[in-house]
Every structure is written in C-alpha cells, then in structure tokens.
C-alpha cells in the first residue's frame, strides 16, 4: 500500500506495532523497518513490547527518522509477579519436589538450586543400584518423560494450578507428550459436554470427510480430557478451536511450541518448560533471556492469580546454575536492524520517485550509529577554521612544499605499517631478545638507542624492559622530551646524542615504542642492571653511583651513537628477517624510494621553511578531518551501498532497469511480487507456465512457498517434471549472474531455496482430491500443508496481477482457475474469530 501510494493511507491515523521486537526477525524484520521509514508524517505510531532492552536507542532512531518526539512509557513491574521453580519429581512419591529458584522480587535462590541437585542426586544413585548399570534406551526415556509429566500434572491439578502451557521446542515432542497422557483425565462431566458441543459446532462447517481427519479425531479425544496441542503443524481451524477452549479455561494442559508466546494473548496460571534448549535453524542452544521472558510471561492472569508459576523440568539432570542465571536474569537480546536490500524494494523505490534507495538505507536502523547532526556541526566549524587560516607561501624555493608534505606523510605511514608488520612477525619478535640494540621513539624519547634487558612472556601485551640513553636530569618517566627535534614530525634517522652529561633510564616499552631493530647486539647482565637501577630509585640510595654493569652498557650505547650519528643500520625486513609477504616487500621498496625522493626537494633549504611547513601541517590536519566527516555523512559511507550497486547490476543485466535506472516492463512486473521476484518474473517472460494446465501451474509454483525438506518423493506428470527442470535451470542462471555481479550468495544456495516436496500434494488437491487422501501422500504435517496452500494462493494472485501488467489475458484467466481450484474446503474455511 505504501509503495503503490494507496488511497487508504490518506485516511490512516494510527499504526500499532504489536510485539515490535519482531523487528529482530531475520526474514521479516526488514518489512517492519520499511513500513516505519515510509509511513507518511500525518500517521501516529504506537509500538508495544515486553522485551526491548534498548528501547531508548530504538526510540531515538524512530524520533530522528520521523522528526517527532517519541514517548517511552515503561513499567518495570509485572502486574502479576512470577515465581520460577525447578521440578525434579517423576513418581507419586516424589511428585511434590518443586524448588523455588527465583522469587517474585527477582532474588536468585541458590538454596533452592542445591536442594534440587540433592533431590536428583539421591534418586539417581538409588536408581542405578536397583537397575544395575543398564544403558537407558529410547523407550525408557519416553516412559521416564511420561512419568515426569504425569506426576507434575497430577500435582498441579491437585493444587488448582491449571491451566498450564507446556512449552516444548519440537512439534513431534508436543504430539508425543500429549499422546503419552492417555490415562489422564482433567475435566468434569459438565466441562466434557461443553467441550463436545463447542467442538461439534465449530467443525460443522467442514465437509463430512474432513471432519474425520486423523488429526481432528485425535484432538477431539485429547480435548475431552482437557489436553491439547498447538503448533504450526496443526490445522488452522483446530488451532482456533483450541485457543478458544483454552481461554475459556476448558483446556487444562496445552503442549505448545514457542509461537504460542508470540501474539496469542492467552495467559495461563502456570507455564512449564519441557527443556531450556532449542534448535534455532542452525544448531542447538540455550534459550535467550528475551525468549525466556516472552514465554514465562504467559504465566499469571491479571485479576485472577496473585502470582504466576513458571516451572523448569529437570528430566535428565539439573541444568547448570550459570545457564539458568543468564537465562532468567540476563538482558534480553538488543534490537538489531535486519534491514537488507531486496529487489522488490529497489524496483519500487526506483519507480516511486518520492524516496531514493539511499534515503531508505540512510534512515534504516542499521545506520542508526551515523550521528549526522553532530558531524554536520563539526563540518561547518572546520570549514570556518580553514577559511580563517593565513594563505600558504608557495613561491620560489617553497614551490615544492605541498608535494614534500605529501611525500613525507606517505613515508611516515608506510614506515609505521612496515614496522608493525615486522613487530608482529615471528622472526621480528625473535630478533627482540635480550642484548639487542633498538631505536626508541615515543613521547619521551626521539631516536634514542636502548638495549633490551627482559622480554615479557605475555603475548598479547608484550613489554620490553630496556635500558635507554638520555640526558642527565631527564631520567624520570614523563619528563619532557629530550633535545626536541626542531620539527618532530619530519622524517629523520638522526640518533639522539646528549648535549650535556650522559645518563640512562630503564623503562618497560610497548612494541610500538620501538622504531627500529638494529643489527647490533651487546653483552649485558640484565638482572644486575635492573636490580641496581631499582635500588637507586629509592630515596636513600638515589645519590649512589651507577653499578659497573649499567655504566658499561650506557658507555657502549653512547659510543655506538657517536660513531654513526646519522643512524645505525637496522635489520632489513626482507633480507634479514626473511619476511617475504607481498605487503612487506612492497612497503620496504616504497620506503627506500621515498627516502631517495626526499633528498631532492628544494623547500627544505628555504630560511622560512619550518614555519611554512607547520602551517601546511595545520591546514592539512583540518582538511583530513573535514574529508573524513564529509565521507561519513555522504551516501558513499552507507554500509549497504556496495550491495545496492551489485543488485542494480543484476537488474540491468536481466533488463529490469535500463542504464539510467528507469524501470522497464520486466521491472514493473517484478516490483509487484513480494518474494522470489526474479525467478517468478523470469518464468513469466519465458512462458514456462503457458504449456501447463491450471492445476500444474499451482503445483509448480508451490516451490516458492514451501520451505521444509521432506522425505517423500513426489509422483508427477512429465510436463510438470520438465517445468521443474526449467525452474531449476532459470534459478541456476540467476544464481550465477548474482555471483558474477559480486553478491555473496552462492548459486547452489540460491537454487536450494526452491523445494518441490509438495508439488504432488498441491497437484492432487487442485484436481479435487479430498484432504484426508492428500495427507497420506506426504510426511509433512497437515497444518504446514494448509499454510503452504494458503500462501500459494497469494502467489497466484501476484501472478494474475503480473499477467495484467504484461497484457496476457490467457495466463490471467488460467491463474484465476488455478486459484479457484485450491480455494476450497478445510484449507480455506473462514476463521472462527471473524465468523
């Protein structure tokens, strides 16, 4: 609606973002950001969430892009406080083993934790004695699981702690747990009759055959006993029946996956965690604090319960105390931008000229760190400072002053980089051993010779205890620099030689204080030197003459400096230290070349050189800062800009936009499609769908909405098989093109997103086969099949829209027929909430 400038938006006054932390969702968070950025100024916004730790940062971002004040209203206290327990029972005898771990005020009770550990330990040792050391097989685990659930639910039921939501992080485990409770009955006869009549009334709108689906019969049986299951594999109409019965208090125990905690406002008296580990699509991990808060927060009904109860089951053992502490008391995950560029977004923005793609990127939450206002203030300041500087004198001898400054800067930067590479290399560190003579340059010393006495063993912050030459009276750390270099920033290898009497200091140097490793070494007795030096730092020994070892070492360094005042030969990184990396070789050649070039400049002979050089330096420092800030506020610094150019290249190669960025017919079609826009547009323009019957088209397009891997192998018509091969071929071509244009995704990954596991199911459904029969064709759960067919209807609608843009009425009416063939029976029953 926003991209197409829909009329409705003009009359819109408020948009409510419920559970706004959903902006963290990797797949769909980007859509929320697009909406926030594009909503017109007259629309007011409300954002709700229980788990946003960086609410102020998030609000600042919204306030900045919307140019409006945002009010952050937060309640620190829950209206119904929670108590968190560990449960270790697994039989009638132990069913009361419930240990309080976190009280309503938020105190973590280690006493409760250790009591749970002891209870579990005592039982484990008894168990091992009575059964001998048999390995527990799967069946015993299942029966142990069942024993835990039975004892816990009887206990909660006796204490009137129902309704209970049991969060279980796998759909099959939800089903197994519910099935295993066949002996349990939690409802009175009055409740049974209420459940029965509501169930019959709700399902009366289904066709006769659909009422007999295995899932429906199973759930009817469970519901009568007050037990139910809620996850994405359950049929949508059943899910609604279960939600309604749950909110009426007729479902006593609900086994649900995490999605039940998102957006379903169905509080319970008690929440139970079957486990605290979940699979997040890449691997198993502990629940994050935000996820735990979101789910635990379902406990405690306002106005009904004084406190809500949260229980964590300890089936195989008690969870690690550190893990529990982090999960219960840790900070929820900080909201992070999931903003990314999609082809649809780019095409829509190129089409609608009101907002540029770069504007969209600049306003996204991912660029929130760009403090443009502060930068712009500083830019104005710097421009004024530069304008007020006196003009540079670059006449006569000073004609080559600027090139001299640039050469010098490059030499300094290159030398530092080279030195860093040497000091980080193995051979460089090996050369920095006791007795090595080094050149020291830092705040206190400038090109002073020193000899290494000790090297610390800490590889991260390595320090070198070094004896260094200095002037008498300047030994103390922090003393002002030695004979100041007339221009300290100039490049010079001239060694420091004291003008007056010579002295020495012993200091711990960092690696970056060493500006050169010389080819010279000295014989030193480090312990003696260090002890003697430390002793003379004490007030009563301060006037003692230095010991023999120190005097010898200092005299030796002074002799070396006086023998070659222009600089002692240093170890060559390439020839001496054998560093053959391209960077090092190039840098060391460049340093030599720049040193030679420096000798040829005239400006250094000019009498006013030093003051003019300082002026250049001041001007250039300001100019550098200005350039850096101008880059930061420009579009060039946007982190997604390179990817934007790559994606535009793909769109140009496929003919969706022309060289000037104007959207072509193919681009207009793609901009109407919400996902997999490139593949679908290419298939349309290659007429892949024209030889197919309506039901075959629907079956083929199911690959765009089905995301699971399935074991069953589809049996399909030969025309469909050919079309599948064509789809894979087109996907491969797009994948290769994307890679050639520099996009990081591999062609294999691009092709792998299209899964054909439900083609046969959709084909048979579109040809009128009853739902009970198509459920037999696949191992995919009924709810997932329904969701897939519903989303397929959206795709068919988009293709119909695209056919209208192209002017292909035949394809349009074929999509109409395909849509009608799948919109029937249980898959498209109207929601109980609206009817």
N, C-alpha and C positions, 0 to 999 in steps of 0.2 A: 504493500500500500504506500509506503514512504517513497520507494523508488519510482513508482508509477504516478506519484502525485495524486493519489486517490482523493475524491471529494470528501469522503467521510472524515479525513484527518482535519479538515477545516472546522468541523463541529466538535472535535475531540477536546475535552478539557483536562482529564486526568489519565495518567497511565500508572498502574500499580505493578511494581516488580516484586512478586512474592518469592521468597527464598532466593534473594539476589546473589547469594554466594554461588549460585549455579553458573555465574559468570566464569567460575574456575573450570567448568566442564570443557575438556579438550575439544570435543566435537562441536558443541553447540554454543559455547560461551561467546564466540565471535558474533553471533546473531544479536545477542543482548547488547553487545558493545555498539554494533551498527545502529540499533534502534536508539540507544541513549544518545549517540552522536547526532543522528539525523532528525530526532523529534523537533518540530518547529518550536519557536520561543513561547508561543501562547499556551503550550501544554504544560501542566504542572505534573510533578513526578513524586511518587511515594515509593520508597524501597524498604522491604522488610527482610529481616534475617535474624536468626538466633546465634549464628556463628560467624561473625566477621570481626577478627581481632584488629584489623587496620581500618576501622570504619572512618576515622578522621581523614586518613590519607585518601581513601576511596572517595569520601565526600568532597575533599578539596579538588580532586580531579573533576568530579561532576560539576562542582561550582564553577571551576575555571572554564570548562568547555561550554557550559550553559550560561555563563556570566550572570549567575543568580546566587543569592545566599542559600545555603543548604543547612537545615537544622538537624543536628544529630541528637536524637532522643533515645537514651538507652536506659534500661533498667538492669541493675546489677543483680537484683534478687529475683529468684523464680517465685511466681505466685504460690506454687505448691513445691516446697523443698523436696529434695530426693535423698534417699538413703541407699548406699551401694553395698551389696553383700557378696561374699563368696559362698558357694554351696558345694559341700563335699559328700552329701548323702547319696546312698544308692540302694537302700532297702528300708523296710518298715522300721527296723531297729535304729537306723541312722538318719531317718528322714528329717530329723529336726536340726541337722548340722548346718546351720546358717550362721555366717560370721560377719558382723558389721565391719566394713573396711573404710568407708568414707561417711562421716556423719553429715546431717543436713547443713551444718555450718561450714563444711569443707575441710574438716580435720582428717588427715590420713592416719588410720589407727593401726600401727604396726602390731599391736597386741592381737588384734583380730586376725591379721595375716598369719602370725606364727601359730595361733590356735588352729587355723585351717590346715597349715602344714602338718602340725602334730596329728590332727584327726586323720588326715590322709595317710600319714606315715604308719600309724598304728595298724590301720586296716591293711595296707599293702603287705606288711610283714606277716600278719595273720593269714592273709590270702595266699601268700607264697607258701607258708607252712602247710596249709590244708590241701592245696592243689599240687604240691610239688612244682618243680620249675618247668612247667609246660609253656611253650610259646603260645601267645594268645592269637587265635586265628581270627578271620574276619567275622565269623558267626558269633564268637564270644564278644567281640567288640560291639556288634549290633545288639546283642542281648544285654550287655552292660549299659549301652546307651539307653535302651528301653527301660532298664531298672532305674537309672538316674531320673528319667522323665517321669516314670510312674510315681516314684517316691516324692519327687518335688511337687508334681501337680496335685497329688492327694493332700500333701502338706498345705499347699496354697489354698486349695479348695476348702479344707477344714477351717483355715483361718480367714475365710471370706476375702482372699486376696485376688480374686478374679474380677474382671477379665485380664488375661495375660497375653502379651505379644511376645512370641519367642523368635528372636532374630537368628536366622540360620543362613550362612553365606553360600548356599548351593541349593539350586532348585530341587535336585534329586534328594538331597538330605531332608528338605522340608517335607517332601512327599513320604519318604521312608519313615520319618519320625511320626507323622500323623497316622500312617498305616499301622505302625507298631503298637498304637494305643487301642487296639481293637477291644480290649477288655474294659476300657474306661468309659463311664457314662457320667456326664456332669450336669445333665438337665433334668428338671422336674417334668411331670407329665403335662402340666399346663404349658410349659415352655416348648415341649416337643410339639404340641398341637399348633402353637403359634408359628414355630419354625416351618412345620409342614405346610400350613395354609399359605404363608408368605412365599415359600419356595414354589409351590404349585402355581400361585397367581402370577409370579414373576416370569415363570418359564412357559406360561400358557401361550405366549405369542410365538413360540418356536414351532416349527413343523414337527409332526409326530415322531419322525425318525430321529430328529436332532435331540429330542428330549431323552432318547435312550442312549446317548453317547456315554462311553465308559466313564469319562471324567465327571459327567453330570451325575451318574448313578453313584459313583464313589463319594462324591462330595455330598450328595443328599444323605447318604448313610452317616458320614462324619458329622455333618451339621446337626442331625437329630441328637447326636450325643454331645453337642456343644464344642466340636473341634472343627477347625477349618485351615485351609492353606491359601496363601496369597503370594503369587509371583508372576513373572511375565509369561510363563507357560500355561497359565490358567485362562480359560475363555473369558473375554471381557465381560459378558453378561453375568457369568458366575462370580467374577471379582466384585461386581456391583452388588449382587445379592449378599455376598459375604460381608462387604463393607457395611451395608445397611443393617444386617443382623448384628454385626459387631457393635455398631453404635447404639443399637437398642439393648445391648447387654446380653444378647442371646447366644453369641459365640463366646465361650469361656476361655478357649485357648486358640490362638491364631499363630500358625507357623508361617513366618513371612521373611522375604528377603529384604535387603536394605531399601529398596524402592518404596516400601510401605512407609518409611520415615520421611520421605520427600513428598510434600504436597498433599498427603492424605491426612486430614485433620481428624484422627481417630484416637484420642488418648485412651490409655488403659490404666488399671490400678498398678499393674506390675509389668516390668519389661525383663525378659530373660535373654542373656547372650549364650547361645549354644557354644560359641567359640569366640576368641578375640582375634583370630587370624582370618584374612580373606584373600582371595585371588583377585588382583586388580587388572587382569588382562595381560600382564607381563610376568608376574610371579606372585608367590605368597608373601604377605607381610602382615604386621600387626595393624589393628585399626588405628587411624589417625585421631588425635584428640577431637577434631571437628566432627568426624563421622560418629565417634562415640557420643559426643554431646547431643548431636542431632537425633540419634536413635534412643539414647537413655531418656531424652527429653519427652518421649511419648508417654512416660510413666507419670501418674499423678493427674487426676481430673479435677479441674477447677470447680470449687463448690461442692465436690463430693468426697475428696480424700484430703486428710490432713497432711500426709506425706506420700510421695510416690516411692515405690520399691524397685530397685534395679538389682538383678541377681546375675552373677557370672558363674557359669558352671565350671567346676574343676573335674573333668572326667578322667583324663589320664594322669593328671598331677596338678599341683597348684602353679599358676603362672608366675613368672619371675616378678619379684616385687618392683624392680626398676621399670619393667614394661608397664605394669599396672599403674604405677605412679605417673609415668609420662602420659599414658592414655587418658587417665581420669583428670589430671591437673595440668596437663601441658597446654600450650597456647594452640587454638585452632589454626589450621593452615591459613596463612596470609593470602588474601585475594590476589591473584596474579592474572595479568592480561593473557587471554588465549587468542588475542587478535591475530588473524592471519589473512593474507590476501586470497580471495577466491576469484575465479574467472568471472563468475556472475557479478560479483561486486565491482570488479574493474569495468566490465562492459556497461553495467548500469550507470556507473559514475561518468564514464566517457559519454554516455547517451544523455544523461541529465546534466546540464552544464552548471547547475547551481553550486555543485560541490565538486572540488577536484579530488583525485585519488590521494594526492599528497596531503590535502586538508584532512581527509579521513584518517590517514596514518598519523598526522601530527596530533590529532585530537584523541587518538586511541589511548587507552590506559597504559599500554606498553611504553608509550613515550612520556609518561607522567613525570619522569625524572627531569625532563627538559624544563629548567626554570627560565623560560624565555624572558619573562619580565625583568628579572634581575640582570640577565645578560644584556638586555637592550639598554637598561640604565647605564651599565658599565661601558657599553659601546659608545654612547653619547659622550660620556666622560672622557674616554680615550681619544675620541676624535677632537674634542676641545683641547686636550693636553698636547696632541700632535700639532694642532694649528698654532698653539702659542709658543712652540719651540723656535729658537732663532734659526735662520736658514743655514744650511751647511756650506762650508767654503770648499769647493772642489775645483779651484783654479790652479793653473801651473803645476807645481810639484804634487799638489794634492789631488790631481786628476784621477789617480787610480785608488783613491781612498776606499770607495764603496766595494770595488772588486776585492781589495785587500781584506776588508772586514768579512766578506762572504767566504773567502778562501780560508781565513783564519778560523771562522766558526765551523766550517766543514772539517778542518783539520782537528779541531778540538773534539768535535762529536765523534769523528771516526776513530781518533786515538782512544777515547773513552770506551767505545764499543769494543775495540780490539783488546784493550786492557781487560775488560770484563770477560771476554771470551777466554783470554789466557788464564785469568784467575779462577775461572770455573772449570778449567780443563784438568784432567788427572796429572798431566806432566807439569802444568803450571803449579799445581799445589805441591807436587813432589819437589819442585825447584825451591819452594819456600820452606826450606828446612833450616835447622839451627846452623848459624855461621854464615848464612847467605847475606851479602850486602844488598840493600834495596834503597830505592829513592823514595822519600816520603813527601807527600804533598797533601796537606789538609788545612783546616782553619789556622793552625798554629805554625806549621812548617811549610816552606816552599822549596821544593827540590833539595831537601836536606838528606844526607846519607845516614843510613842506620844499619845495624846488624841484628839479625833475628836471634833471640835467645830461647824462645819457647813457642811451641805451636799448640793451641788448644785442641782437644780431641773432638769437640762438638762440631759436627759437620755443617749444621745449619747456620749458626752464628760464629764462624771460626774467628778467633782472635790471635794476633801475633804479638808476643811480648818482645819489644825491640828497644835496643839502645840507640838513641838518636843524637847527632851533633846539634849543639845550639850555642847561643851567646851566653856569657856569664850574666846571671840576673834574670834570664828568661826561661829558667828550667820549669817553672810551675805550669801545670796544665791550665789552659785558659789564659795564659799570659798573652799579651798582644803579639801579633805575628812577628817573626824575625825581620831582619832588614827588609822593609817592604819593597816589593818589586815595583818599579816605577809604574808599570801598567800590569797589574796582576793577571788580567785576562789575556794578555798576549802569550803566544806560544813560545816557550823558551826552555832549553835544556840546561841553561847555565846553573851550575851547582851552587848551593849556599856555602859561603866561606865566612866564618865570623870575623867582624872587623876588629873587635877588642879581644880580650882573653877568651879562650875556647872553653865551653863546658859541655855537659851531656845531660840527658834525661832518659828515664826508662818508662815507656808507655805501652799500653795494650792497644794495638792498631786493629781496625777492621780492614778487610781485604781492599775496600775502595780507597783507603788512605795510601796504598802502595801505588805509585805512579810508574814504577819501573823495577824490573828484577835484573840486577847487573850480572855480568859474567863472573864477578869476583866473589870469593868466599874468604872468611877469616877463621883462625883458630880461636875459640872463646871458651871460657869456663862459666857457662850460664848460671849455675847455682850460686857461685861466688859473687858474680856481678849483681844478681838480683838481691841476694841477702845483704850485701854491702850497701846497695842503693837504698833498700828498705830501711836499714838500720839508720842511715844518715837522714832519713825523713823525720826521725824522732827529734823533738826539740833539743834534748841534751847532747845528741851526737851530731847536731847539724853542722858544727864547725870543723868536724874531723876531716882530714884529707881523704880523697877517694882511695880505695884499695888498689893494689897492684894490677889486678885483672882488669878493672874498669879503665885505669889510666892507659894501659897498653892498648886496649880496644879503641878508646877515644882517639889516641895519637895516630893509630893506624888509619882510622876513618879520615882524620884531618889530612894526613899525608896523601891519601887517595884523592881527596877533593882538590888539594892544591896541585897535584900532578896533572889532573885533567879538568880544569875549571869549566870547560865547555860542555862537560858531560861524560860519564863513564859508559863504556859500551854495554848495552843491555842484551839479554837473551833474545834472539830473533824467534818469533813465534813459529815460523815455518821451518827454518833450517835447524834451530837448536832444540825447540820443543816438539818438533815433528807434528805440528797441527796442520793437517792437510785439507781441512774443510774449505769449501769454496768461499764462504763468507770471510774466513780468516785470511786466506791467501789474497783475496781481492782487497780487503781492508789494509793489509800490510803493504801491498803495492801502491795503494792510493795514498797512504801516509807518506811514503817516500816521495811520490810525485809531488804532493802538496808542499812538502818541506823544501823541495828544489824550487818550486814556483815562488815561494815566499821570498827567496833571496833576490828576486828580480824586481820587486816593487820599488817605486821612487818615493812614494809618500813618506816612508819612514825617515828620510833624510831631511824632511821639512822641519824648520825650527818650531812651528806651531802644531806639529803632528799629534802630540799627546792630548792636547785639549780638544782638537778636532775629532780625534779618534773616540774620546769619551762621549762627545756629542752624538757621533754616529751610533755609538753603542746604546745611548739612552733612547734615541729615536727608534732604533731597530727593535729594542726590547718592547717598547709600547706597540710598535707595528705588529710584532709577532703575536702579542696578546690579542690585539684587535682582530687579526686574521683568524685566530683560533675561535674567538667568540662569534665572528661573522659566520664561520663554518657551522658552529653549533646551532645557531638559530636558522640556518638555511635548510632547505629541503635535502641538501646533499648528505646531511648527517643522519637522516632517518634510517633506523636500522633495517627497515624492510625495503628501502629504495632499490638495492641491487636486485632483490627478488621481483620487485614490480617490473623492472626493465626486462628481466628474463621472461616473465609471464606475458608481457606485451609482445615480446619477440615471438613467443609461441602463437599468440593470437594473430600476429601479422603473417606468420608462415602458413597458418591454416586459412587465411583470408577472412578473418572475423573483423579486423580493423585494417584500414589502409595505412600508408606510410605517415599520413598526417594525424592519425589517431581517430579518424572518423569511423563510426561503427557501420559495418556493411550488413547485408541481409542475414548472413550466417550469424553475425554477432547479435543482431536483433532477436533471432530465434534463441540463441544460447542464453541471452540475458533473462529470458522468461522461465528458464529451467533452474530448479533450486539445487539439485546435486548431480554430479557426474555430467555437467553440462556439455563438456567437449565430446565425450563418447556419444551421447544421445544425438547431438546436433550432426555429428559426422554420419551416424547411422541413417538419420533422416535424409541428408543430402546425397547419400549413396544408395538411397532407395532400398535399404536392407529389409524394410517392413512390407514393401509392396507385394512380393510374391506370397506373403503369409496370410493365412486365414485369421480372423479377429482373435480366436482363442490361442492361436500360435503366437501372435504378436504379444498378447498378455503374458504368455508363458516365457517368451524370450526376455521381455523387459523385467521379469521378476529378479534377474541378476543384479538390477540396480538397487533393489531394496532389501535383498536377503543377505545377511552378513555372517551367518553361522557356518561352521564346517559340519557336514553331515556324512554319515557312513553309507547311506543308501545310494544306489546307483540309479539315476533316472532312465526310464524306458521311454523314448520319444520318437516322433516321426522323423523321416530322413530330411524333409525340408527344414525342420527345426534344427536338426543336427548341423546341417550346412550353415544355417544362420548363426548358430553358436560359434562355429569356426570363424565366420566372418567377423563376429563381435570381437573375438579374441585377437583376430588379425588387426582390426582397427585399433584396439586397445594397445597392442604391441607397438603400432606405428606412433600413436600419441605418446606412449611411454618413451620411445626412442627419441622423438622430437623434443620432448621436455628435457631429456638428459642432454641432448646436443645444445639446447639453449641455456644450459647451466643449472637447471633445477635439481635439487639434491636427491629426489626420489628415484630409485632405480626402476627400469622398465618392468622388471619382474614383479616388484611390489605394486606397481600401478596396475598390472594385469591381474594380480592375485586378489584385488578387491572385489572382482566380479565373480559371484558364486552362483552356480547353476543347480544347486541342490534341490530347489523347489520347482524347477521347470515342469516336471511331470505332474506334480500336485496341482499347480495352477492350471495346467492344460486340462486336466480331468475335471477340475472344479468349473472352469469356464464352459466345459461341454455338458455341465449339468449333473455330474456325479454327486450323490449325497455326501454330506460332510463325514459321516461315520465311515464311509468307504475310503475317502481320500486320506483320513487319519491313519488308515492301515498302510498307506504307501510309503510312509516316511517315519524316521525315528525322531523327527522334530516335534516338539510339544504343541498341542492344539492352540494354545494362546499365541505362540510365536507364529504359527501358520496364519491365524486370523489377522494378527497385526501386520504381517507381511502383505496379505492380500489388500488390507485397507490402505496401506501406503502405496501399493501398486496402483490403486485407483487414482491417487494424487498424480502419479507419474503419467497415467493415461490421459488425465485431464490436461497436464502440461503439454503432452504430445499433440493433443487436439488443438490447443491454443497455438502451438508452433505451426501445425498444418494450416491454420487460418492465416498466419502471417505469410507463409510461403504461397498460399492460394491453392493448396492441394485438397480439394473438397473430398476426393475419394478416400484419402488417408484419414481425413477428419471424421467421415461417417464410419469408417472401419473402427477407429478408436472409440467412437460413441457406442458401437455394437459390442466391442470388447469390454467396455466399462459396464454396460448393461448385463453382460453375461456373468460378470463376477460379483455384481452388487445384488446378492440375494441371501435369503435365509439367515442362518446363525451368524455369518460373517458381518452382515450389515443390519443386525437388529438394532432398533433405536435404543439409546441409553435409558435406563430406568430413572436416571436423575432428571431427564427432560420430559419423559412421557409418564 
